């Protein structure tokens, strides 16, 4: 996934960014709402992590504006505001989840995965596909009953295909899911990761549409 983090606390922001990157996801981090608005205009995000108290305004107003213009990007609020009334206000404004600071980074990863699964229309963390048993919650895969180890990047790429079964994804789209703005990307990075996934999960797991992109292979 490509995630937008809106957080002005530099210590917490760095920790969250590193956690997300360690999960193999792409993350762009901004500290102001005006920068967040520009980022959302320039890129397609799969999820937003939103602080409520920012230097140039309140996150609640920003969220309400997003929803009022029809933006359905999943949003998880990250805030120190812990009153029930604050939670109700955040959820009523259109947030998908609400996490109170301080929080465990592993719990954040779990909540991101849970929200993402709901948006793909399959809240069940267990998927069976082409002889694979895939546990999205634990980020684990068994092939014919045997565990398969994927790197964080390989998992993030495979998850992108799982979330869009049958959909053709271009190389540029896949790079956007895996890498943040300004990241140095080798020209054959996606091809290398796809090749490794095929070796580990089966040759037919990812199909190539020459000159167009890739899609998840049929079950």
N, C-alpha and C positions, 0 to 999 in steps of 0.2 A: 504493500500500500504506500501511497504518498500522503504524508500527514503534515498539516500545518500546525505548528506550536506557537501560541500567542501567550507569552509569559515574560514579565519584566524582571523577575527575580533571577539574577544571573547564575547563582549557585544551583537553584532548583532547575532552571531552564537547561543548564548544561547536563545535569544528571538525567533529566527526562530525555533530552536529545540523545545522549549516549545509550540509554536503555533502548530507545526505539531503534537506533542504528544497530545496536547489538542484536536486535531481533531480526535484522535484515531488511528493515523498512527504510524508505526514504523520508527524511524530515527536513522541513524548512522552518527556521526559528526566527520569529520577529518579536519585538518588545513593545510595539505600539499598534493601536487599532488602525491608524492610517496606513501603516505598512502592511497590515493584515488584509485590508481592503484591496490594496494594489496586488498583493500576492494572489488573492482569490480571483482577481480579474485576469491575471496572466497565466494561471495554471489550473488544471483540474485536480482537486484533492479528493481523497477517499474518506478523510476524516479530519476534524478540527479539534484541537485541545485548546480550550479557552479559559484564561484567567478572567476574573470579574473586575478586579481593580487595577486599571492600567493608567499610565501617565496622562493619556489624552482622552480618558473617558471610561465609562462602565461597560463591561462586556455584555451585560444584559441588553442594553440598547443596541449594541452591535448585532447580537443574536436575533433580536426582534426584526431588525432591518433585513437580515439575511432571509428569514422566513417570510417576511412580507413581500419580498420580491420573487418568491418561489424557489429559493435555493434550499434543496433538501439534503445537502451534505451533512452526514452525521456529526454531531457536536457533543463532546464530553467536557463539562465544566470542571476546572481545577481551581479550587478557591479555599481560602481560610474562613470564609463565611459559613458557619456551621449551624445556624438556627434553622428550625423546621420551616419557618417562613421564607428564608433564603432559598432553601431547596425547592419549595413549592414554586417560588417565583421563577427560578431557573428552568424547572421542568415545564411550567406553563408557557414560558417564552419559547420553547421548542427544543430544549436540550434533550439528548438521548440518555445521558447519564450524568451523575453529579458526584464528584470525588472531593472529599474534604482534606486539606493539607493539615498536618503532614500525612503522607500516604506511602505505602510500600510500592516500590517500583514494579515488583512482580505482579502486584494486584492491578496496577495500571495496564500492564501488558495484557492481563486476562480480560479486563474490561474493554480494551480496544478490540480484542478478538471477538468478544461476545457481541458488541455493537456491530462490528463488521459482518458477522454471520447473520444477524437479523436483517441487515440491509440487502444481503444477497438472497434472502428468501428461504434460507435453510438454517434455523437456529440449532439444529442437531450438530454437535461437534464431530460426530463420527460419519465418515463418508467411505463408501466402498466403490472402487473404480478400477476396472481392468486387473483384478487380482490383488489390488492394494487395499489395505485397511488404513485409512488416514484419520488420525485424531487431531483435529484442528486446535483443541484446547491445550493439549500437551505438546503439540507440534512434533508428533511422532508418526512414523510410517512403518507398516509391516508388509512385506511382499512374500506371499505364500507362507505366511506365518513367521517369517524371519524379519528382525528389525533392519531398517535401512537408515543409514546416517546421512543427513544432508547438512551442508553448511548453511549459515544464516541467509546468505544471498540465494542459494539454490532453493531453500524453503520459500523465501519471499517470492521468487519467480514462479515456482510451482503453485503457490497460493493465488497468484494473479490469474493463472489459467483456471484454477478450480472455481474461482469466484465468477468466472464468465464462461461457463461450459458451452462449447460450440462456437464461441465468438472469435473472429479473427483479430489478433492483436499485432499491430505493427511493431517493428524494432524500436521506433521512437516512443511509442506508448509504453513499452516494457521498460525502457530506460528511465522514463518519467516515474514509473512505479518504484524503481530500485534506487534512484540516485537523486540527491538534492540539487538545488540550483548551484551552478559553478563547479560541480564535481568533475574531476578529470575521468573521462570514460574512454577506454580503448575501443577502436572501431569494431573489434570482433568479440567484445565482452558478452553480448547476449548469445551469440552463436556458441561460445565456449560453455556457458552455463546450460544451454539447451542440450548440448552434446553430453555433458556430464549427467544431466537428469535422465536422458535416454539410457545411458549405460547403467545407472543405478535402478531405474524404475521400469525399464522396458523400452525397446526401440519404438513402439507405436504410441507411447504415452503422449508425445507432442508431435503434431503433424505440421509440415511446412507447406505453405502456399508460396511458391517461388516468386520472389519479387514483391510479395504482399505482406507476409508475416507468418505468425504461428497460431495454432489453436490446440486445445486439449483434444487428444485422440478419443475416438468413440469407445464406450465401455466394452 
